Amino acid sequence: MSHIPEQEPLKEGSQRGDLFYLWHPGTEATFSGYGLALADGRADELVGLLIVDRPQPVSVAWLEEVGQAFGGYQLLTMTATGEHGMACRMQIEPESLPYLRHWPSEQSTALQAALRPLLDYPPQPVFSLRWDETTQTWASRFALANELPSELKEVFARTGYGCAAVETDSGIIHACHAADEDIAGFNGQPVWFQWQLIQMPTAPLIRLEMMVVDDPVNPYRFESFLNVSEPDQLRILAKLANQAQLHLAFYGADLTYRYTKSIHHAAQQAQQLAEITDMALAYWQTLPPEQRDFVEAKAAFMRSFF
């Protein structure tokens, strides 16, 4: 915990990069971390530092769990008494949003500037946070689900390595199935991606093409396809258009979870996805009902590469 003066309550209309503190209700100015808003109008997704030495020093066992779940972590000294914080992304549960605070001060301005690089290069750990009235602390849990749905396990078992968008309680992830040695090489490497609309004769394809630049000459490629004619996939597209990050959850040869890598989903890219989705819906409506076939469209697109 730490202390600074003159709190202000959370206000509507926050902007990307605004600084928020995890306030302890009932105190003058006690907090358990701070972070920058990852998107305009969204205080529920922050990137910054979360105090982990609370109320006693963080356990080595828990740190090992974080490392295994997310592929690594970084600890920094946050307070004058030496308490450590972890660089992370924080998903604030709705009922705890009223406990976020601004503290206008020179110290806050300096913190905001120091944290700004994390907006474009977010750390790997992701925690869901809520204020716990019983313990009077901010309780955390790993945010992203790591167990593949059984139907997706069956698909990967049948088709081999690949990628698919999955809806979770904490947002949309892209489950990426690859060889263990490849996944080990992805950690710390940059990721390039783009959204594409491919208008095939029987259906539109919304394609996410991703390259993990583990090898500059031959980067590892993933791709996923979404079908606007399916309500659940249309819902996934809508959620992705409002996510400030794309979360790549890696699963090894035995389909067990390895770690999650998150990349910045810029506002321009999110807007492009929303526009592509509208265009795909319009194109789908122009096709005669008897001609519509997403599976054939995807198969024909894949055949074009061979």
C-alpha positions in Angstrom: 0.0 0.0 0.0 1.1 3.6 -0.5 -0.1 7.1 0.2 -0.6 10.3 -1.8 -2.8 13.4 -1.2 -6.0 14.9 -2.7 -8.0 12.2 -4.4 -10.6 12.8 -7.1 -13.3 10.3 -7.9 -13.5 8.5 -11.2 -15.0 10.7 -14.0 -16.8 9.8 -17.2 -15.0 10.4 -20.5 -11.6 9.1 -19.6 -9.0 9.0 -22.3 -6.3 6.5 -23.3 -3.3 7.2 -21.1 -5.2 8.7 -18.2 -3.7 7.6 -14.8 -5.9 5.8 -12.2 -5.0 4.5 -8.7 -6.5 1.4 -7.0 -7.9 3.2 -4.0 -8.7 1.6 -0.6 -12.2 2.9 0.3 -12.5 4.6 3.6 -8.9 5.8 3.6 -7.7 9.2 2.8 -5.2 8.2 0.1 -4.1 4.5 0.3 -3.8 2.5 -2.9 -2.5 -0.8 -4.1 -1.4 0.1 -7.6 -1.9 2.4 -10.5 -2.2 2.2 -14.3 -3.0 4.0 -17.5 -6.3 3.5 -19.4 -5.7 1.4 -22.5 -8.6 2.9 -24.5 -10.7 6.0 -24.6 -13.7 5.8 -22.3 -12.5 2.6 -20.7 -11.2 2.7 -17.2 -11.8 -1.1 -16.8 -8.6 -2.0 -18.6 -5.4 -0.5 -17.3 -1.7 -1.1 -17.7 0.8 -0.3 -15.0 2.0 -1.6 -11.6 0.2 -3.7 -9.0 1.7 -3.9 -5.5 2.4 -7.6 -4.7 4.0 -7.3 -1.3 0.7 -7.1 0.5 0.2 -7.6 3.4 3.4 -9.6 3.5 6.2 -10.1 0.9 5.1 -11.9 -2.2 5.7 -15.7 -2.2 8.2 -17.3 -4.5 5.6 -20.0 -5.4 3.1 -17.4 -6.6 5.8 -15.7 -8.7 6.6 -19.1 -10.3 2.9 -19.5 -11.2 2.8 -16.1 -12.8 6.0 -17.0 -14.8 4.5 -20.3 -16.0 1.1 -18.7 -16.9 2.4 -15.7 -18.8 5.9 -16.5 -19.9 7.6 -14.0 -17.5 7.2 -11.0 -15.2 8.9 -7.9 -14.0 9.1 -6.6 -10.4 9.8 -3.0 -9.6 10.2 -1.1 -6.3 7.0 1.0 -5.9 7.1 2.6 -2.4 9.6 4.3 -0.1 9.4 1.3 2.2 10.5 -1.1 -0.5 7.3 -2.8 -1.5 7.4 -4.3 -4.9 5.0 -4.0 -7.8 4.5 -6.1 -10.9 4.2 -4.6 -14.3 0.9 -6.0 -15.6 -2.4 -5.3 -17.3 -5.4 -5.0 -15.0 -9.0 -5.8 -15.8 -11.1 -4.0 -13.2 -14.4 -5.8 -12.4 -17.5 -3.6 -12.8 -18.5 -3.4 -9.2 -15.0 -2.1 -8.2 -14.8 0.7 -10.8 -16.1 3.3 -8.4 -12.9 2.7 -6.3 -10.6 4.0 -9.0 -9.2 7.4 -8.3 -7.2 10.3 -9.8 -4.7 12.1 -7.7 -3.5 15.3 -9.6 0.0 16.0 -8.5 3.5 16.4 -9.9 4.1 12.8 -8.7 1.2 11.6 -10.8 2.4 13.5 -13.9 5.8 11.8 -13.5 4.2 8.4 -13.1 2.0 8.9 -16.1 5.1 9.7 -18.3 7.1 6.8 -16.9 4.2 4.3 -17.6 3.4 5.6 -21.1 5.6 3.1 -23.0 3.5 0.3 -21.6 0.6 1.4 -23.7 2.3 0.3 -26.8 4.4 -2.5 -25.3 2.1 -4.0 -22.6 3.6 -6.6 -20.1 2.5 -10.2 -20.3 0.7 -10.8 -16.9 -3.0 -10.0 -16.9 -5.0 -9.9 -13.7 -8.7 -9.4 -13.0 -9.0 -7.2 -9.9 -11.8 -6.4 -7.5 -12.1 -4.7 -4.1 -12.7 -7.3 -1.4 -14.6 -5.7 1.5 -13.9 -8.7 3.8 -10.1 -8.5 3.6 -10.0 -4.8 2.7 -7.6 -5.5 -0.2 -7.6 -5.5 -3.9 -8.0 -9.2 -4.8 -6.4 -10.5 -8.0 -6.7 -13.6 -10.2 -5.2 -14.6 -13.5 -7.6 -13.0 -16.0 -7.4 -15.2 -19.1 -8.9 -18.6 -19.2 -6.3 -21.2 -20.0 -8.4 -24.3 -20.6 -9.4 -24.9 -24.3 -13.0 -25.7 -25.0 -13.5 -29.4 -25.7 -14.8 -28.8 -29.2 -11.7 -26.7 -30.1 -9.5 -29.4 -28.7 -11.2 -31.8 -31.1 -10.7 -29.5 -34.0 -6.9 -29.0 -33.3 -6.5 -32.8 -32.7 -8.0 -33.4 -36.1 -6.5 -30.5 -38.1 -3.1 -30.0 -36.4 -1.5 -26.7 -35.5 -3.5 -23.5 -36.1 -5.3 -20.6 -34.5 -8.9 -19.8 -33.6 -10.8 -17.0 -31.8 -12.3 -18.0 -28.5 -14.8 -16.0 -26.3 -14.0 -16.0 -22.6 -15.3 -14.2 -19.5 -12.4 -11.8 -19.8 -12.7 -11.1 -23.5 -11.6 -12.7 -26.8 -8.4 -14.7 -27.0 -6.8 -16.3 -30.0 -5.9 -19.8 -29.1 -2.7 -20.6 -31.0 -1.7 -24.3 -31.2 2.0 -24.9 -32.1 5.0 -27.1 -31.4 6.6 -26.7 -27.9 9.9 -25.6 -29.3 8.3 -22.9 -31.5 6.3 -21.6 -28.6 9.4 -21.3 -26.5 11.0 -19.1 -29.2 8.0 -16.8 -29.4 8.6 -15.3 -25.9 9.8 -11.7 -26.2 9.5 -11.6 -30.0 7.5 -8.9 -31.8 4.2 -9.7 -33.5 2.9 -8.2 -36.8 -0.8 -8.6 -37.7 -3.4 -7.3 -40.1 -7.2 -7.6 -40.6 -8.3 -8.6 -44.1 -11.7 -8.9 -45.9 -11.6 -11.6 -48.6 -14.7 -11.7 -50.8 -14.9 -15.2 -52.1 -17.7 -16.3 -54.6 -19.6 -18.1 -51.8 -18.9 -16.0 -48.7 -16.9 -13.2 -47.2 -13.9 -14.2 -45.1 -12.6 -12.0 -42.3 -9.1 -13.1 -41.8 -6.6 -12.2 -39.1 -3.1 -12.8 -40.4 -0.3 -12.8 -37.7 3.4 -13.2 -37.9 5.6 -13.9 -34.8 9.0 -12.6 -35.8 11.0 -15.3 -34.2 13.0 -15.5 -37.4 13.4 -12.4 -39.5 13.7 -14.4 -42.7 11.0 -16.9 -42.0 8.6 -15.7 -39.2 6.0 -18.0 -37.8 2.6 -17.4 -39.2 -0.9 -17.9 -37.7 -4.2 -17.1 -39.3 -7.8 -17.2 -38.1 -11.1 -16.8 -40.0 -14.5 -15.5 -38.8 -17.9 -15.9 -40.4 -20.3 -12.9 -40.2 -23.3 -15.1 -40.9 -22.9 -16.9 -37.5 -24.2 -14.9 -34.6 -21.6 -16.1 -32.1 -18.8 -15.2 -34.5 -20.3 -11.8 -35.3 -20.4 -11.2 -31.5 -16.7 -12.1 -31.3 -16.0 -9.6 -34.1 -17.9 -6.9 -32.2 -15.9 -7.5 -29.0 -12.6 -7.6 -30.9 -13.4 -4.2 -32.4 -13.6 -2.9 -28.8 -10.5 -4.6 -27.4 -7.4 -2.6 -26.8 -5.2 -5.7 -27.1 -5.2 -9.0 -29.0 -4.4 -11.9 -26.6 -2.5 -14.8 -28.1 -2.8 -17.8 -25.8 -0.3 -20.5 -26.8 -1.0 -24.2 -26.5 1.7 -26.9 -27.0 1.7 -30.2 -28.8 -0.4 -31.9 -26.1 -2.9 -28.9 -26.2 -2.0 -27.8 -22.7 -1.7 -24.1 -22.0 1.8 -22.5 -22.1 1.4 -18.7 -21.7 -0.3 -15.6 -23.2 1.3 -12.9 -25.3 -0.7 -9.7 -25.7 -0.2 -7.1 -28.4 -1.5 -3.6 -28.8 -4.7 -3.3 -30.9 -4.6 0.3 -32.0 -7.8 2.4 -32.4 -7.2 2.6 -36.1 -6.9 -1.2 -36.4 -10.0 -1.7 -34.3 -11.9 0.8 -36.5 -10.7 -1.0 -39.6 -12.1 -4.3 -38.2 -15.5 -2.7 -37.5 -15.6 -1.3 -41.1 -14.5 -4.7 -42.6 -17.3 -6.4 -40.6 -19.9 -4.1 -42.0 -18.6 -4.6 -45.5 -18.7 -8.4 -45.0 -22.3 -8.3 -43.8 -23.3 -6.2 -46.9 -21.5 -8.6 -49.3 -23.1 -11.6 -47.7 -26.5 -10.1 -48.4 -25.7 -9.7 -52.1 -25.1 -13.5 -52.5 -28.0 -15.7 -53.5 -29.0 -18.0 -50.6 -28.3 -21.1 -52.6 -24.7 -19.9 -53.3 -23.7 -19.0 -49.7 -21.1 -21.4 -48.2 -18.5 -20.2 -45.8 -16.8 -23.6 -45.5 -16.3 -23.8 -49.3 -15.1 -20.2 -49.3 -12.4 -20.9 -46.7 -11.4 -24.2 -48.5 -11.1 -22.4 -51.8 -9.0 -19.6 -50.3 -6.7 -22.2 -48.7 -6.4 -24.1 -52.0 -5.2 -20.9 -53.7 -1.9 -21.2 -51.8 -1.1 -24.7 -53.1 
